[in-house]
Amino acid sequence: MSLLAFRCATFVGAGLLFLVQPIAARQILPWFGGSSAVWTAALLFFQLGLVAGYVYAHVTKPLGTRRQSVLHLGLLLLALLTLPITAPLDWKPGDSEQPLVRVVALLAGTVGLPYVLLSATAPLLQHWQATTSPRSPYKLYVLSNIGSLGALLAYPTLVEPALTTGAQARWWSVGFAVFVAACGWCAWQLRGAALPASALASETESGAIDTGPSRVDVWHVLAWLALAACGSGLLMATSNALTQDVAAVPLLWVIPLALYLVTFILTFAGWYHRWLWAIALAAALAGAEYLLPSNEPGPLLRMGGLLLAVMFAGCMVCHGELVRSRPAPAQLTVFYMALAAGGALGGAFVTIVAPTIFDTYLELPLLQYAPAVILVAVAWRGLFKRGWLGWRGSFRLAVIAAGAIALYVNLRDPQDRARSVMAAGRSFYGVLRVEDDESGLRRLLHGRILHGSQYQTPTLRSVATTYYTEGSGVALAVRDHPRRLQRQPLNIGVVGLGTGTVAALAQPGDSINFFELDPLVEGFSRGYFTYLRDSPADIRVTLGDARLSLEREVSDPTRRHAYDVLAIDAFSGDSIPVHLLTREGFEVYRSALRPDGVLAVHITNRFLDLAPIVRAAADELGWTVLEVEVWTEARHHQLGNNWMLVTANEEFLTLARPASLPEEGHEKRLLWTDDFSSLVKVLK
């Protein structure tokens, strides 16, 4: 019989399976503050969906291929009724509680049934082929991963730049209909065709298809679970690290996931040689250890390249050992079910367990060194099987010793650094630390990035430091606002709480509303810093995504145009919540500001040039932009910072323009919208 039907359905299904992930996650990203954790939460849902699909393929196998194919086609037709895959706007969360649960629930309601059925494609079609053809069904798994990889690479390069999110969902739905037709073709091929049971039982003896254990015991399953969990966890921890420091955008979601798929393609195609990849993993770990100190992130390409190199080598080891231990095709559904379950366990460890038991991102070094531990275990087992003498035994001993030493060194450093931290905490949105230094300065850090500091001596405690000192853009917006000069109180909105330093700029009679996504930040700000309680202003903190909170405010006519100054400073490290810089976001800011109000946007960033985006959005609103840049100075621990002030207030522009950078008239512009954003074009 022709295998073209199986190949077409496998390729199309795999492409749709991985194309839907960035499409669906991008739809709900703005609803949860544009946080990098949204992608890892989405990955957890997709891994759980993969498990559900593989379990479905396994438990329906006793039906036989003909009845199983009829059932599958019926469910696929039912899934067509759930399309297109768009999240209803009335599902937006009203607060910031339980974001992980809400992300998973939203995705389940939006893409749940189609995704689970697509997830079953690989084991289902491989089982169908195995019962109708003596050819190896594992070749379909290689084709499946090639299709997935192609879809992933196409998304940031072809799909996202050309189509809005709504159009992406509609075209994906068309592709799903094509997939249903391809599965119908496969079912037609199955009619009356079946490989005799005796052939399946003797297939490994004949050598017609891949050899492997024909009987699977609990130790096989546990090994597959552990190997798959290690690879999946390493993918998610690496993705987390990349998006925390740059931006939660599909480009940085796709690159690690694409490399992860490449490791499956290479290992199932026979490109895994254990000791060659042991050397590659050791080299990658050494590079990360000595070229990327944790307190010095370094350039984007070097940092990202080292993280991805470690992930790639580690996943090659995990997936290579999986392939070496795969069973005969008669047991392939058990194998794939264990592979998917292990992937979900790794995802659950990164998204649920690690934030609960660690107050730092300790899971990243743990998972980076886990493949080395696997190789140590393999080498140790080999010593007893093949003896201690000879060059192979010596090499295994060296691997064991090197792995143990490297693991000790890498995990010791974070523990030693933690001794200088007076408080630390972790939430869905990131890791916070409070540190006191010898100069009497208390600092709040989000990951590696300083989010504010305060002197502890009473005489200096009210001084604004870091990015908010005298001469900074936000300080100018408050100081030179015409209402301030007329001695009238100001109503100030601040997107991003940090230590609450902006409260030090207020005067009696002012009111400040801080919008903060992470409840942990408010606890740290009130518990370890005094800016909020020392301020003469009326202070409020509104928890939840700032844009959604502002949208709710401006929907009330009595609360529209309420703010004199609105400061946008919600960046977690150098990661930017993209939805706060889009045209639609700026329209919300215009509705929240008084006609003579000033919008201050903090654009300090090591990796991205955000000025063109702000200029383009301001042009859309017909506002003028002033750029204020301050260099680092020792006085009051002022850090170099760059703000853009956007307003239509001519009186303010006259007062503040001398402090801004000179206008050249030919600055670059790039408009972002909720349906379009291009990270590549703003990389420094």
N, C-alpha and C positions, 0 to 999 in steps of 0.2 A: 504494500500500500504506500501511497505518497505521504511523506512526512512534512510537505509544505504547509499544510493546514496547521499542524502543531507549531511549526516554527513561526508562522505569521502571528498566531494567537499569542504565543509566548512573547514575541518581540513587542507587539503592540501593547499587551497587558503590562509588561514590565515598564515600558515608557510611561504609560498613564499612571502607574503605581507611584513612580517617583516624581512625576510632573505635578501631581496633585498636592504634594507636600508643601512646596514653596507657595503654590497658588492659595491654598487654604490658610496657611500660617500668615501670609501677608495680609489677608483680609482682616484677621482679628488682631494683628499686631498693635494697631493704634488704640485698641480698646483696653490694653493692659500696659499702657505707658511706653510702648515701643521698647520694652526691656529685652535684653539679650536672653533672659530666662524664658521668654515666651517660646523661643525656638526649641530649647531643650525640653520644655513641657510638651510642645507639639511632637517632638521626636518620640517622647514616651508614649503618647497616644498612638502614633504610627507603629511603634513596635508592639504595643498591645493588640492593635488591629492585625498585625502580621501573625501574632500567636493565634488569634481567633480564626484567621484564614487557614492556617496550617492544621489547627485542631479540626476544623470543619472538613478539610481534605482527608484527614486520617479517619475520623469517626464515620464518614460516609463511604469509606472504601469497601466495607462488607456488602454494600448494596450491589456491587458489580459495576462495571464500567458503563453499561447501557443505562441502567436505572439512575446511576450517579450523574450521568450526563444530562438526563431529562430533568432531574432535580436542579442541577446547576443552571441550566438554561432558564428554568422557571424563575429562579431567584434573580438571575440577571435581568430578566424582563421586568420583574418587580422593582429592581433598583433603578431602572429607567424612569420610573414614576417619581423618584426623589430628586431628579435633576431639574435645573442646573445647581451646581454646588456653590450656592451663595448663602452667606450667613445673614439672616434677617436683622435689620437694624434694631428692632425692638429687643434683641437678645443682648444688647450692650450691657455690661455690668454697671450697677449703680454705685458700687463701692469697691474697695480694694481687698476685701476679705476673700480668703481661699482662692487665690488666682490659679493655682495648679489644677484644682478640681474644676474650676470654671473653664479653663482652656480645654481640658480633656472633654468635658461635657459639650462645649460648643462644637468642637470638631466631630464628636460622635453624632450630634444632631445634624451636622452639615454634610459630612462625607462618609459617615459610618458604614452603611450597607454597601455602597459601591467599593469602598476601600477594602473591606473584609473579603469581598468576593474576588477582587483583583489580587489580594494577597494569597489567595488559594491557588492562583494560576500555576505557579512553578511546580509545587508537588503534585497538583491534580493532573496537569497535562503530562508531566513526566511519568506518572503512574499509568495514565492512559496509553502512552507510547510503549511503556515497558510491557504492557499486556498484549500489544499488537505487533511489536517489532523486536527483533533480537539486538537492535542497535542500542548503544549506551544512552540512557535517558539523561545522564549527567551533563551531556553536551548541551542539552536545552538550558541547563542552569547557567552555563557560560553565555549562551545567547541572551538569556534573560538579563544578566548583569550588563551586557553590552547595550541592550535596549534602555535599561535604566540609566546607564552612564550617558548615553546620547541625549536623553531627555533632560537630565540635570544640566549638562553643558549648554543645551539649547535655551534653557530658561533665562539665565542672565544675559545671554548674548543675542538671542533672537526674539524670544517671547516677551520678556518684560519691557524691553525698549520699544516694542511695536504695538503692544496691546494693553488696554486698561485692564484692571482687575476683573471687571464685569465681563469684558470680551474674553479674557483668559478662561473664565469659568464656563462660558458658553461654548467655546471651541473645544475645551476638554470634554464637555458633555457629548459633542459630536463624535469625538474620538472614542468615547465609551460605547456609543452605539455601534461603531465600526468593530470594536472588540467583541461585542455581543454577537455580531454576525460571524466573526472569525471563530468563536467558540461553537456556534451552530454548525459551521463547516467541519470542525473537529468531531463533533458528535455524529455527524453524518458519516464520517470515515469509520466510526466505531461499529456501525451496524453490521452484525454478523461476523465481525472480526475479533478474535481473541486468541492470545497466545496460550496454549495449554498450560495447565498448572504444573505439569511435569517439566515443561521447558523452563518455567520460572524457578522451579526448585533446583534445576541443574545448571542454571545459567552461569554461575560462577565456576563450575567445574569445566564447562566447555570453553571458557575464556572468551565467549562472544562479547560480553560486556564486563564492566569494571569488577574486579575482585574486591572482596571485603568481607567482614564477618556476616554470615547468613543468619546468625542468632545474636540478638542484642540483649545484654544484661544491664543491671542497674549501674555498673561501673562505666560502661560505655556512655550511658545517658548522662551521668554526672560529669564525665570528662567533656562531653559536647556542651553541656550547660555552662561549665566554667570557661571554656575557650570562647564561646560565643559572647558570654557576659563581659569578658575582659575586652574583646574587640569593640563591642558596642559602647561600653563605658568609656573607653579611651576616645572614641569618636565624639561622644557627647561632652566630655570634659575639655577636649581640645576646641570644639566649636564654642563652648562657653567662654574659654579664655580669649579666643579671637574676637568674638562679638562684644565682649565686655570692654575691650580696649579700642574698638574702632566704631562699629555701628551694627545694629541688628538688622541686616539687610540680606536679601536672597543671595547676593554674590558670595558673602562670607559664610552662608549656610551651605552653599552648593559645593565649594571647593573641598572641604573636609569629607563631605558625603561622597563626592565623586571619587576621591582617593580611596575611601573605604570600599567602594564598589570595585575599583581597579584591583584591590587585593583579592577579592573573590574571583575576579576574572583570571588573574595570574595563577592563583593557587589551584583552581579547578582545571586550568589548562596545563598544569604540570610544571609550573615555573618556580616552585618552592623547593629550595635546597637548604636544609636545616642550618648547616654551619655557615654557609654563605650569608644567610640572613641574621644569624647570630652575630657575625662580625658587623654587619650593617647596623643592627640595633645598638651594639656597643658604641659604634662611632657616632650615631645620632644622639645617644644619651650623653656621651662625653661632650659633644658640641653644645648641647643644651645646658649642661652643667657649667662649662667654663666660658662660653661665649654669651650666655644670657643670664647674668645674675638676676635674682628675683627683685632686687631693689633698683635695677637699671634696665627698663624695658627695651631700650635701644630702638633702632629704626624699624619701621613696619615690616619691610621685606625680610630683614634678618630675624626678627622676632617670629613672624608668621612662618617663615621658611623652616626654622628650627622646630617649632611646635609641630608642623605638618610632617617633617622628616621623622620625628620620633613616633608620631601616630602611624605613619605609613609602615615603618619597619615593624612596629609592635603588632599592627593588624596583620601583616604578612606572616608573622610568627604564629599568631592565634589561629588564623584561617588556614595556614599551611598545615598545622597540626590537626585541625579539623578534617581537612581533606585526606590526610594520611590515615585517619581512623574511620573514614566513612564506611558504611555497611554496603552489603549487596543491594541491588535495586529493589528486591522484595521488601526491604526494610526502610526504603527511602523516606516514606511519610513520617516514620518515627524520628529519623535523623533530622529532617527539616523542622519538625515540631519542636525537637530539643534545641535546634539552632535558633528558632524564633523565640522560644521561651527564655533561652540564655540571653538573647539580645534585649528582651524586656527586663530581665533581672539587672543587666548592666545599666539600662536606662533608669530603672527605679532606684538603683544605688546612687546615681548622680543627682537625680531630681528630688528624691524623697529622703533617702537615708543620710546622704552626706550633709545636706543642710541641717539635719537634726542632730547629728553626732559631732560635726566639726564646726568650729567657728572661724576656720580659714578654708581656702580651696585645697585642702590636703588631698582630696581625691585625685587631683591631676598628677602629682608625683607618684602617688600610690599606683595608679593605673598605668603610668608611663613605665614603671619598673615591673609591673606584673608579668609582661611577656618574658622579661629576663628571668623571673622566678620560674616561669613555665619551662624555659630552656634549662635552668638549673635542675629542675625536677626530672626532665627528660635525660639530661646528662647523668644524673645520679642513678637513674634506673638503668641506663646503659652500662654503667660501671659494674653493676652486679651481673648483668647479662653477658658482657663481653670481657670482663676482667679489668684489673687495675693497671696492667703493664702496657707498654707500647705507647706510641705517640698519640693515639686516639684517647687512651685513658688519661694521659697527661693533659691533653687539650680539654677534656671534660672537667678535670680537677681545676684547671685554670679558669674555666667558665664559671664554675661554682664559686670559687674564691672571689673572682672579679664581681660577680653579681651580688654576693653578700656584702662586699665592701661598698660598692656603689649605692646599694639600697640603704645601708646604714648612714653614709655621708649625706645622701639627698634628703632623707627623712629626719635627720638630726637637726639640720639647719633651721627649718621652720619652727621646731620646738624651742631652739635656743633663742630665736628672734622673739618668740612669743613672751619670753620672760620680761621684756621691757615694755610690754603692752599692759596698760592698767585696766582696760575693758575691751571686750571684743564680742561681736554678735553676728549672726547670719540669718538672712531671711530669703524669701523667694527672689528678691531683687539684688542680692549681693552681700558682701562681707564688709562690716564696719569695724574699725579699731579706734580707740582713743589712746593717745600716747602723750606723756609729759616729757619734755626735754630739760636739759640742765639750765636753760636760760629762763625757765619759768613760763614757757609757752605750752599750752595744751592744744593738741591737734586732733582733728577728725579725718580719718582716711577711709576712702571707699576703694577697696583693693589696694592699688599702688598709688592712687591719686589723692592729693590733699583736697579736702572739701571744706576747709575752714580751720581757723586757729584763734586762740584767745589767750591774752596774758592773764596770769593768775594773781598778779599783784593788784591790790585795790585801786591804785592810782592809774593804772593802764587798762583795767578790765573793760572799760567802755570804748576803747579804741578799735576802730575797724581795721582789720588786717587782710592779708593775702590779696584776693582779687577785687576787694571793695574799698580800698584805701582812698584817701583824698586824691582826686585827679583821675580816678577810674571812671569808666563810662557811666556806671550806675550812680556813682556819687555825683557826677555832673548833672545827671537827669533829675536828681532830687534837689541839689543845691541851686541850680539855675532855672528851675521851673518857675514861670511867672507868678504862680500862686504862692510859692515859697517867698519870693521877693516882696510880695504884697502882704506877707505875714499871715497868710491863710493856711489852714491845715490841709495836708495832702492825704489822699486815699491811695495807698500803694499796694500793688499786687506783686507777689514774687513767686515764680514757678521754680520750685526747688528750695528746700529749707536749709540743708547743710547744718551749720552751727547756728544759723539765725543771725549772721553777721550784719545783714542789711538793716536789722532792727536798730543798730548803733547809729544809723544815719538819720533816724527819725527825731522829731521834736514833739513837745507836748501838744496834744490835740490831733496829731496824726493817727491814722489807723493803717495797719498792715495785715494783709491776708496772705499767708504762706500756703501754697499748694504743694503737697508732698505725697508722692506715690507710696513710699515705704514707711509703714508705721514705726519700724525700728529706728529710723532717723529721728523722728519726733522724740522718742524716748531718750535717745542719746543726747539730743540737743537740749532737752529740758533737764536731764539728769547730770550732765557733765559740763555744761556751758551755761553762762548766765545772761547772754545777750537778750533772750526773750523776756526774762523777768526783770532785768535792769532797764529795759527800754521805757521811755516815757510815753510811747504810743500804745494804742489799744491793739493788742496782738490776737490774731486768730490763726489757727492751722486747719486747713481743709485737706483731709486725707482722700486719696484717690488720684486717678490720672488728671492732670491739670487741664488738658484740653476738654475732656468730658465734663469736668466740674465747671469750667468757664462757659461751655455750651449750655449747661443747665441754668447758670446764672443769667446769661443774656436772653434766654427764652422767656424770662420774666420781665415785662416792660419796665417795671419799677427798678430793676437792677441793671439795665443796660446803660452803657456809657458812664460807669461809676468810678473808674480808676483814673487818677492823674498820671501815675507812672506804673508801668507794667514791665517787670524784669523777667526775662526768660533765661534761666540758669539751671536747667534740670538734667545736665549731662552727667552720666555715671562714668567717671574717669574720662577717657577720650571717646567713649561711645556716645552716639547722638540718637535721641529719639526722633526719628525722621519725621514723624507726623507733626512735630512741633515747628517744623521749618517749611511746611508746605503752604501753598497759596490759600488753601482752605483754613489752615491754622491761623494765618495772618488775618483772614477775614473775621475769625472769631475774636482775635485781639482788637481789631478795629471796633467791633461791637461792644467790647468790654471797656475800651478807653473813651474818655471824654474827647470831644473834637479837638481840644488843645492838648491832649495827652501825649506822653512820650513813651515809646516802646524801646526798651534796652535789651539787646540780645547779646549774650556772652558767647563769643566764637573762638575763644582760646582753644587750640587743638594742635597736638603734635603731628597728626597724620593727615588731617583734612583741612582744606581751604574753604571755609563756609561763607566767606564774604560774598561771592557771586550769587549764592542762593538768597541771601538776605536782600541784596540789591534788586534782584529780579522780583521778589515778592513785594518789595516796597514800590517798585515801578507799577506793578499791577494795581496797587492801592492809590497811586498818585501821591505818595509821600516822599519826603527828602531823607537821605541817609547821611549821617556823619559817622566816621570811623575814629575811635579813640583807642590809642595803643599806649600802654605804660610799660616801661622797662623795669626789670627787677632792681630793687633797692633794699639795703639792709634795714632802713628805717621802718619800724612797725611791721617787719617781715612782709613787706610788699612783694608780691610775685608779679612777674610779667603777665600782663593780661590784655586782651583785645575785646572791645565792646563795639557794637554798632547801634547807634541811636537813630530811631526811625520816627518821624513826626511830620505833621503839617503845621506846627506851631512856629510861625515866622519869628516871633519875639524870642522864643527859646533858641532857635537856630542862630539868631544874631549873637546871643550871649555865649553859646557853646561852641560856635564854629572856630574861634581862635585856638581852642584846645584840641581840635580834631586834625586828622591827617589832611594834607592838601588834596583838593579834588583834581584829578587828571583828565576826567571826561571820557576815558576809554576803558573803564574797568570792565572786567569780564562779568557776564550775567548768566545764570542758569536757573530756570524756574522749575521748582519741584511742586508736584501736586500729590494728592492722596493716591492717584492712579499711576504716577510716574516719579521715580527718583533714580538718579544714576550716581553711584558712589565713585565709579572709576574716574569720572570727569572732575572730581574735586580732590583727588589724592594729591598730596604735596610731593 
